[in-house]
Structures are given as C-alpha cells and as structure tokens.
Amino acid sequence: MLIDFFKDFKLTESDIVIEKVNNRLTGIGLVFLNTDYEVSQAIKDLDRKHLGSRYIEVRRASLDWFH
C-alpha cells in the first residue's frame, strides 16, 4: 500500500489519490506531501524503488501535468 511506502512522511489516506478508469487501476497515483523539502526527500529516497513487485517512479507533479 502506498501509505506504507511513504511511511517516513506524515500521510493520511486523503493525501493519496489513485487513478481508476472504468473502475480499474491505471498504475498512476498522486501523493500530496506537506512541503517542498518532503517532495525532494521522497524523490531522493523513493524514486525507482519497488513496492512489492511494482516499480515506483516518484516525480514532482505540476498543474500542467493534468492538462
């Protein structure tokens, strides 16, 4: 579960959004962190790690990404 993957950051379930299309997971999720420092740390510590058998990419999202 993503909340466990980001255990070093103070997250709640409402800080995580998982994308679904036709009620199926797409493999894309968003995690809302509290500060720019936490974002940088998450990228440094977690990018390209595995969650079970899944490869995880951690990137900084911007509003442009949603258009």
Residue, then its C-alpha position, 0 to 999 in steps of 0.5 A: m500500500l502506498i501509505d506504507f511506502f511513504k511511511d517516513f512522511k506524515l500521510t493520511e489516506s486523503d493525501i493519496v489519490i489513485e487513478k481508476v478508469n472504468n473502475r480499474l487501476t491505471g498504475i498512476g497515483l498522486v501523493f500530496l506531501n506537506t512541503d517542498y523539502e518532503v517532495s525532494q526527500a521522497i524523490k531522493d529516497l523513493d524514486r525507482k524503488h519497488l513496492g512489492s513487485r511494482y516499480i515506483e517512479v516518484r516525480r514532482a507533479s505540476l498543474d500542467w501535468f493534468h492538462 
